[in-house]
Amino acid sequence: MTYGSGPSRHIGVGSQAGILLLVVLAFSGAIVARLSWLQLAHGADYRAMADENRIRLIPRDPVRGRLLDRNGRVLATNRLTYKLYLQPRLVSDGAWPGLRDRLASLLTLPAAQLERQRRQGDNAEGFRIALAGPLTPEQVLRFREQAASLPGVEVAADVLRAYPGGRLAAHVMGYTSSITGEEYDRLADRGYRLSDRIGRSGLEKVYESHLRGEWGGQQLEVNAAGQVQRVLGDKPARAGKDLRLTLDLDLQRAAERALDGVVKGAIVALDPQTGAIRALASRPGFDPNIFSEGPTQAQWSELSRPEAPMLNRAFQGFPPASTFKIVTTIAGLESGIFQPDSTLPTMSQFCYYGQCYGDHGAFGSIGFQKALAVSSNSFYYQLGLKVGPQELFKAARRMGYGSFTGVELKEEESDGLLGDPAWKTKVLGEPWTPVDTITSAIGQGAVTVTPIQMARLYAAVANGGWLVTPHLVERPTERRWLALKPETLRVLREGLRQVVTEGTATILNDPGLPAVAGKTGTAEDPPRPDHAWFGGYAPAGKPTLVIVAFGENSGGYGGTVAVPMVKALMTTWFHVSSPSQPDSAGG
């Protein structure tokens, strides 16, 4: 018999129960503490993580507004394509290499390209990253067959800018491309996303806010398999607005074809009453479609060649040659030094202070109209010397030379050069001489004019003395009264008409065309070939169209190179077909 065993056992059992209770309380406390820590201290963080797995954001690209010609015909639109996207929040760094290699094998894409795109597209907002595109229909089908086993990636529709005419009016419309990371940092507050596109040049850039629209998107709830359970939110994308231009598609096509005869050049056609541009073409050109998907290295090399395909030559300055004789005529008549019936002797060679300057003919003693018609250099040498450089450059500035025209593409426009005495002293550090006056009077020397400036000048003669503002989109524009003497306008219009009827542009004296008036020009550019010019308008009595055609280093005369271009546009605009005429040289 053992004494004392009962109480001892009772005490032992009680101790074990207490210990067990303490253990249970400790575990319970730990669980409560852990839950409190998870729910109270970090509940918001874990809810966000859960939502990342449960909720997907599907962006909706805004459809960019179209560019239309004046009659509503499409110049720029959009096309549907497909891209491969990564949702970076759904794919960990550890899971990415295996997923990358599967995608590369399935879609026949370089793994290095996918890796590069993921790194370049990484963004703070965790937004989807474009890995590849545009995809072929076969690639889209392959992906969709395996989509359930490829978590975190998707194929989605994308809208790319499309230019149905290819190079047609490319310098006017410009192009779009993806924004850079630096641009995103600056533009994010304005609603841009990393996958956005932006206008880079031309009207695409100038009217970016009008054309771009506004992003939309869907917020979707998905299950563990990535299947959509319900739509939590939906914001439709807002399409950009269409933009109707002043261009006429038929005339623009005619301008592009006319430039096929030169390697480099430009054509500007506008309404002389309003300044509305009906055609604007530059050669060589480029296809803006290549920027929608991104140019290849070969395409970049083509765009970077010395001929500068992306340079809009309609806005660049070149020596105007004999087309500038209009300005010299205005200087002579507006200064009062000459009268409308004044005459000057002409000769094959004009000598002044021991230096001689050639002319392409001796025409006797002639007046302004005849001098314009035959493009007599000796007449204008003398005229320039008599009026002097101050009156000469005063007339040039009055007609808009040396200043910007006000066209929308102002960042691409040059104001040309009027190398007057003050300029020569400041820039070259040399005094003005009579030689400078002689060369300036015929549009050579330190004088450059852009084709659009020249179109503006010829419009002023055509419309009775108003300096218009060239424009590509209908908008309120300035039309400034020049207050030229009626006699000055009459002499100019008679002389420009004689250029066509009996002078250097008789190819335009075609019974199938309305009466045309204008002026040829052949500008020296040694050691390179000459430039060829023609500026004119029709019908001569009541003009509705001004055209300036320019061939850069084309060789030949204005009458043989530029005039046929103008005839092609006149034929298109006035809906006539005319028999061919022999070419006219000179000027």
C-alpha positions in Angstrom: 0.0 0.0 0.0 1.3 3.3 -1.0 0.5 6.4 1.0 0.0 9.9 -0.5 -0.5 8.7 -4.1 -4.0 10.2 -4.5 -3.2 13.8 -3.7 0.0 13.7 -5.8 -1.8 12.4 -8.8 -4.5 15.1 -8.4 -1.8 17.7 -8.3 -0.1 16.2 -11.4 -3.3 16.1 -13.5 -4.1 19.7 -12.6 -0.6 20.8 -13.7 -0.9 19.1 -17.0 -4.3 20.8 -17.7 -2.8 24.2 -16.8 0.1 23.7 -19.1 -2.2 22.6 -21.9 -4.4 25.6 -21.3 -1.4 27.9 -21.5 -0.2 26.3 -24.7 -3.7 26.7 -26.2 -3.8 30.3 -25.1 -0.4 31.0 -26.5 -1.3 29.5 -29.9 -4.6 31.4 -29.9 -2.8 34.6 -29.0 -0.3 34.1 -31.7 -3.0 33.4 -34.3 -4.9 36.5 -33.1 -1.8 38.6 -33.2 -1.0 37.3 -36.7 -4.5 38.0 -37.9 -4.4 41.4 -36.4 -1.0 42.1 -38.0 -2.4 40.9 -41.4 -5.8 42.5 -41.2 -5.1 45.7 -39.3 -1.5 46.6 -40.0 -1.2 45.3 -43.6 -4.7 44.6 -44.6 -4.7 47.2 -47.3 -1.5 45.9 -48.9 -2.8 42.3 -49.0 -6.1 43.4 -50.4 -4.2 45.2 -53.2 -2.2 42.0 -53.9 -5.3 39.9 -54.0 -6.9 42.4 -56.3 -3.9 42.2 -58.6 -4.5 38.5 -59.0 -8.3 38.9 -59.2 -8.7 42.1 -61.2 -7.4 42.9 -64.6 -7.3 46.2 -66.3 -7.9 46.1 -70.1 -7.1 49.4 -71.8 -9.0 50.7 -74.8 -6.9 52.6 -77.3 -8.5 55.9 -78.5 -9.1 55.8 -82.3 -7.2 58.7 -83.8 -9.2 61.2 -85.9 -8.9 60.9 -89.7 -7.3 63.5 -92.0 -9.6 64.3 -95.0 -9.3 66.3 -98.1 -11.6 69.3 -98.7 -14.2 67.0 -100.2 -14.1 64.5 -97.3 -11.9 61.9 -99.0 -9.5 60.0 -96.7 -5.9 60.9 -96.5 -5.1 59.3 -93.2 -7.1 56.7 -91.2 -6.5 53.8 -88.9 -6.1 50.0 -89.3 -6.7 47.2 -86.9 -3.8 44.9 -85.9 -2.9 42.6 -83.0 -0.1 42.7 -80.5 1.3 40.4 -77.8 1.1 42.0 -74.3 2.5 41.2 -70.9 0.7 42.0 -67.6 3.8 42.5 -65.5 2.0 42.3 -62.1 0.8 38.8 -63.0 4.3 37.4 -63.9 7.0 37.1 -61.3 10.7 37.5 -62.2 11.1 33.8 -61.5 8.3 32.7 -63.8 9.2 35.0 -66.7 12.1 33.1 -68.3 10.0 30.0 -68.7 7.1 32.0 -70.1 9.4 33.9 -72.4 10.9 30.8 -73.9 7.4 29.2 -74.4 6.2 32.3 -76.2 9.3 32.5 -78.4 8.8 28.9 -79.4 5.1 29.1 -79.9 5.1 32.3 -81.9 8.5 31.9 -83.6 9.8 35.1 -82.0 13.4 35.8 -80.8 13.6 35.3 -77.1 16.1 38.2 -76.9 13.5 40.5 -78.5 10.9 39.5 -75.9 13.4 40.1 -73.1 14.4 43.5 -74.5 10.8 44.6 -74.9 10.0 43.5 -71.3 12.9 45.5 -69.9 12.2 48.6 -72.0 8.5 48.5 -71.3 8.8 48.1 -67.5 6.8 51.0 -65.9 5.9 52.2 -62.5 2.2 52.0 -63.1 2.4 48.3 -63.8 0.6 48.8 -67.1 0.7 46.1 -69.7 3.9 45.9 -71.9 3.9 45.3 -75.6 6.1 42.4 -76.3 5.6 41.9 -80.1 3.5 43.0 -83.0 1.9 43.3 -85.3 1.2 39.6 -85.2 0.3 37.5 -88.2 -3.1 35.8 -88.2 -1.3 32.5 -87.8 0.5 33.8 -84.7 -2.8 35.0 -83.2 -4.4 31.6 -83.8 -1.5 29.7 -82.2 -1.6 31.9 -79.1 -5.3 31.6 -78.6 -5.1 27.8 -78.8 -2.6 27.9 -75.9 -3.9 31.0 -74.0 -5.2 29.2 -71.0 -1.7 27.8 -70.2 0.0 31.2 -70.7 -1.0 33.3 -67.6 0.0 36.9 -67.6 0.1 37.4 -71.4 -2.6 38.3 -73.9 -3.1 39.1 -77.5 -5.2 42.3 -77.9 -6.3 44.4 -80.8 -4.3 47.5 -81.6 -5.0 50.5 -83.8 -2.2 51.7 -86.1 -2.1 54.9 -88.2 -2.6 54.2 -91.9 -2.0 56.4 -94.9 -3.8 54.8 -97.9 -1.9 57.0 -100.4 1.5 56.0 -99.1 3.9 58.9 -99.9 1.0 61.1 -101.0 1.1 64.5 -99.1 3.4 62.9 -96.6 5.2 66.1 -95.8 1.8 67.8 -95.1 0.3 65.1 -92.9 3.5 64.0 -91.2 3.6 60.8 -89.1 3.0 59.3 -85.7 5.2 57.0 -83.5 5.3 55.7 -80.0 6.2 58.1 -77.2 9.5 57.7 -75.3 9.9 57.2 -71.6 11.1 60.8 -71.3 8.0 62.1 -73.1 5.8 59.9 -70.9 7.2 61.5 -67.8 6.2 64.9 -69.3 2.9 63.9 -70.8 1.4 61.5 -68.3 -0.6 64.2 -66.6 -2.3 64.9 -69.9 -3.6 61.4 -70.2 -0.8 59.8 -72.2 0.3 56.2 -71.6 3.5 54.4 -72.2 1.9 52.5 -75.1 0.6 55.7 -76.6 1.5 57.3 -80.0 2.0 60.9 -80.8 2.2 63.1 -83.9 5.9 63.7 -84.8 5.7 66.1 -87.8 3.3 67.8 -90.1 -0.4 68.2 -89.2 -0.2 65.1 -87.1 1.9 67.1 -84.7 0.3 70.5 -85.0 -3.2 69.1 -84.4 -2.2 66.4 -81.9 -4.7 67.4 -79.3 -7.5 67.5 -81.9 -6.8 64.1 -83.4 -5.6 61.9 -80.5 -8.8 61.2 -78.5 -8.9 59.8 -74.9 -8.1 56.4 -73.5 -10.8 54.2 -72.0 -10.7 50.7 -70.5 -12.4 47.8 -68.7 -11.9 46.5 -65.1 -12.5 42.8 -65.2 -12.7 40.2 -62.3 -11.1 36.9 -63.2 -10.9 33.5 -61.4 -7.8 31.5 -60.7 -7.8 30.1 -64.3 -7.8 33.7 -65.7 -11.4 33.4 -66.9 -13.5 36.6 -66.8 -16.2 36.4 -64.1 -17.7 39.9 -64.4 -17.1 43.5 -65.5 -16.4 45.7 -62.6 -16.1 49.0 -64.6 -16.2 50.2 -68.1 -15.0 53.5 -69.6 -15.4 53.8 -73.4 -12.5 55.3 -75.2 -13.2 58.7 -76.8 -12.3 58.9 -80.5 -10.3 61.8 -81.8 -11.9 64.3 -84.1 -11.5 64.2 -87.9 -9.7 67.1 -89.5 -10.7 68.3 -92.9 -7.9 69.9 -94.9 -7.9 72.4 -97.7 -6.1 70.0 -100.0 -7.8 68.7 -103.1 -6.9 65.0 -103.5 -7.0 65.1 -107.3 -4.8 68.1 -107.5 -2.4 66.7 -104.9 -2.1 63.5 -106.9 -1.3 65.6 -110.0 1.3 67.5 -108.1 3.0 64.2 -106.9 3.0 62.9 -110.5 4.4 66.1 -111.9 7.3 65.9 -109.5 8.3 62.5 -110.9 10.4 64.3 -113.5 12.8 65.7 -110.9 14.9 64.2 -108.2 14.3 67.1 -105.8 11.7 69.8 -105.9 8.4 71.1 -104.7 5.0 72.3 -105.8 2.5 74.6 -104.0 -1.0 75.4 -105.3 -3.4 77.7 -103.5 -6.5 79.8 -103.8 -5.3 83.3 -104.4 -8.3 84.9 -102.7 -8.2 83.0 -99.4 -4.7 81.3 -99.2 -6.3 77.9 -98.9 -3.6 75.4 -100.1 -5.0 73.0 -102.7 -1.8 71.0 -103.2 1.6 70.9 -101.5 4.1 68.3 -102.5 7.8 67.8 -101.9 10.3 65.4 -103.6 11.9 63.1 -102.6 9.2 61.9 -100.2 8.7 59.2 -97.7 6.0 56.7 -96.7 4.6 57.6 -93.2 3.2 54.1 -92.8 6.7 52.8 -91.9 6.6 54.8 -88.7 3.4 53.1 -87.5 5.1 49.8 -87.0 8.6 51.3 -86.6 11.1 51.7 -89.4 13.7 49.0 -90.1 17.4 49.8 -90.2 17.2 49.8 -94.0 14.3 52.2 -94.0 16.2 54.5 -91.6 19.1 54.5 -94.0 16.9 55.4 -96.9 15.4 58.3 -94.9 18.8 59.5 -93.9 20.3 59.7 -97.4 21.8 63.1 -98.6 18.7 63.9 -100.7 16.8 64.3 -97.3 13.5 62.7 -98.1 11.9 64.1 -95.0 12.7 67.7 -95.7 9.7 69.7 -96.9 11.2 71.7 -99.7 8.1 73.8 -100.1 9.2 75.5 -96.9 13.0 75.9 -97.7 14.7 78.9 -99.2 16.3 78.8 -102.6 17.5 81.6 -105.0 14.4 82.8 -106.9 16.2 83.9 -110.0 14.0 85.7 -112.6 10.8 85.1 -110.7 12.1 87.9 -108.4 11.8 90.3 -111.2 8.2 90.9 -110.1 9.7 92.4 -106.9 12.2 94.6 -108.8 9.3 95.8 -111.0 7.3 96.7 -107.9 10.3 98.6 -106.5 10.7 100.6 -109.7 7.0 101.6 -110.0 6.1 102.0 -106.3 9.2 104.2 -105.7 8.1 106.6 -108.3 11.5 106.5 -110.0 9.9 104.7 -113.0 6.5 105.2 -114.7 4.4 102.4 -116.2 5.5 103.4 -119.7 9.2 103.8 -118.9 11.7 102.0 -121.2 15.3 100.9 -120.9 17.8 99.7 -123.6 18.7 96.0 -123.5 21.8 94.3 -124.7 23.5 90.9 -124.8 26.1 92.0 -122.4 25.7 94.7 -119.8 29.0 96.3 -118.5 29.3 98.4 -115.4 32.5 99.8 -113.8 34.7 97.5 -115.9 32.7 94.3 -115.1 30.3 92.7 -117.7 27.2 90.6 -117.1 25.6 88.5 -119.8 22.0 88.4 -121.1 20.3 85.8 -123.3 19.4 88.4 -125.9 19.2 92.0 -127.0 15.6 93.2 -127.4 16.1 96.9 -128.1 14.5 99.5 -125.9 11.6 97.9 -124.0 9.2 98.5 -121.2 8.3 96.4 -118.2 5.8 94.1 -119.9 8.2 93.0 -122.6 11.1 92.8 -120.1 9.0 90.3 -118.0 7.9 88.4 -121.1 11.4 87.8 -122.4 13.0 87.8 -118.9 15.6 90.4 -119.9 18.5 90.5 -117.4 20.1 93.7 -118.8 16.7 95.5 -118.3 16.6 94.5 -114.6 20.3 95.1 -114.0 19.8 98.8 -114.9 16.5 99.0 -113.0 18.0 97.6 -109.8 20.9 100.1 -110.0 18.6 103.0 -110.5 16.2 102.2 -107.6 19.0 101.0 -105.3 19.1 98.3 -102.7 16.9 100.1 -100.1 13.9 100.3 -102.4 14.5 96.8 -103.8 14.5 95.1 -100.4 11.7 97.3 -99.1 9.5 96.0 -101.9 10.6 92.4 -101.2 9.6 92.7 -97.5 6.3 94.4 -98.4 5.4 91.3 -100.5 6.1 88.9 -97.7 9.6 87.8 -98.5 12.0 87.5 -95.6 9.2 86.6 -93.1 7.1 83.6 -92.2 3.9 83.1 -94.1 1.7 82.0 -91.1 1.1 78.4 -92.5 0.3 75.9 -89.7 3.6 74.0 -90.1 5.6 76.9 -88.7 8.2 74.7 -87.1 9.2 73.4 -90.5 9.2 76.7 -92.3 12.2 78.9 -93.2 11.7 82.6 -93.6 14.2 82.7 -96.4 17.0 85.3 -96.7 17.1 88.9 -97.9 20.8 89.7 -97.9 20.6 93.5 -97.9 23.4 96.0 -97.1 22.8 95.7 -93.3 23.0 91.9 -93.5 26.2 91.9 -95.6 27.9 94.2 -93.2 26.8 92.3 -90.1 27.3 88.7 -91.4 30.1 89.0 -93.9 31.8 92.2 -92.5 31.9 93.6 -96.0 30.5 96.8 -97.6 27.7 96.7 -100.2 28.7 97.1 -103.8 26.9 97.7 -107.1 27.6 94.0 -108.0 25.4 93.0 -105.1 22.6 95.3 -106.4 22.9 93.9 -109.9 22.7 90.2 -108.8 19.9 90.9 -106.2 17.8 92.6 -108.9 17.5 89.3 -110.8 17.0 87.1 -107.7 20.6 85.8 -107.3 23.2 86.6 -104.7 22.3 86.5 -101.0 18.5 86.2 -101.7 16.5 83.0 -101.0 12.8 82.5 -101.2 10.6 79.5 -100.3 8.1 78.1 -102.7 5.2 78.9 -100.4 6.5 82.5 -100.0 6.5 82.8 -103.8 3.0 81.4 -104.1 1.9 84.1 -101.6 3.5 86.8 -103.7 1.9 85.6 -107.0 -1.4 85.4 -105.2 -1.1 89.0 -104.2 -0.7 90.0 -107.9 -3.6 87.7 -108.9 -6.1 88.9 -106.3 -5.5 92.6 -106.8 -3.1 93.4 -104.0 -3.9 91.3 -100.9 -1.3 89.4 -99.0 -3.0 86.2 -97.9 -2.0 83.7 -95.2 -1.5 80.2 -96.7 -3.3 77.5 -94.7 -4.0 73.8 -94.8 -7.0 73.7 -92.4 -9.9 76.2 -92.8 -9.6 78.8 -90.0 -9.7 82.5 -89.6 -6.6 84.0 -91.3 -5.2 87.4 -92.0 -5.5 89.0 -95.5 -3.5 92.2 -95.5 -4.0 95.0 -98.0 -0.7 96.0 -99.7 -2.0 99.3 -101.1 -0.1 98.8 -104.4 -0.8 101.4 -107.1 -3.4 100.3 -109.6 -0.8 101.0 -112.4 1.7 98.7 -110.7 -0.8 95.8 -110.6 -1.8 96.5 -114.2 1.8 96.4 -115.5 2.5 93.2 -113.6 -0.6 91.4 -114.8 0.0 92.4 -118.4 3.6 91.4 -118.3 2.9 88.0 -116.6 0.3 87.3 -119.3 2.8 88.1 -122.0 5.3 85.6 -120.5 2.8 82.9 -121.6 1.5 84.4 -124.9 4.9 85.4 -126.4 7.7 84.8 -123.8 9.4 82.0 -121.9 6.3 79.9 -121.0 4.4 79.6 -124.3 3.7 75.9 -123.5 0.9 77.2 -121.3 -0.6 79.2 -124.2 -2.9 76.3 -124.9 -6.4 76.8 -126.2 -7.5 73.9 -124.0 -6.5 75.9 -120.9 -7.9 79.1 -119.5 -5.7 82.1 -119.9 -2.6 81.6 -117.8 -0.1 84.3 -116.5 3.2 83.7 -114.7 7.0 84.0 -114.7 9.8 81.5 -115.3 13.1 81.5 -113.5 16.4 79.7 -113.8 18.6 80.0 -110.8 22.4 79.4 -110.8 23.8 77.2 -108.1 27.4 76.5 -109.1 29.0 74.0 -109.2 25.7 72.1 -109.1 23.1 72.2 -111.9 20.6 75.1 -112.1 17.3 75.3 -110.2 14.1 75.7 -112.3 11.1 77.8 -111.3 7.7 78.9 -112.4 5.1 80.9 -110.6 1.7 81.7 -112.1 -2.1 81.8 -111.9 -5.2 81.2 -114.0 -7.6 82.3 -115.3 -5.6 85.5 -115.9 -8.7 87.6 -115.8 -10.3 86.2 -112.6 -7.7 83.9 -111.0 -8.9 80.9 -108.9 -5.6 79.0 -108.6 -1.9 80.0 -108.1 0.8 77.4 -108.7 4.5 77.5 -108.0 6.7 74.7 -109.3 10.3 74.2 -108.4 13.0 71.8 -109.5 16.1 71.8 -107.2 19.3 71.4 -109.2 17.2 69.9 -112.0 19.2 71.5 -114.8 17.4 73.0 -117.7 15.3 76.2 -117.7 12.2 77.2 -115.8 10.3 77.0 -119.1 11.4 73.4 -119.9 11.3 71.9 -116.4 8.9 73.8 -114.1 6.3 75.0 -116.7 5.3 71.4 -117.8 4.6 70.6 -114.1 2.3 73.6 -113.8 0.5 72.6 -117.1 -0.2 69.2 -115.6 -1.8 70.7 -112.5 -3.7 73.3 -114.6 -5.1 70.5 -116.8 -6.3 68.6 -113.7 -7.8 71.6 -111.9 -9.7 72.9 -114.9 -10.7 69.4 -116.0 -9.3 69.7 -119.6 -7.0 67.8 -121.8 -4.8 69.7 -124.1 -2.4 68.8 -127.0 1.3 69.0 -126.3 3.2 72.1 -127.2 6.9 72.6 -127.9 8.9 73.5 -124.9 10.0 77.1 -124.4 13.4 78.0 -123.0 14.8 80.9 -121.1 14.1 82.8 -117.9 
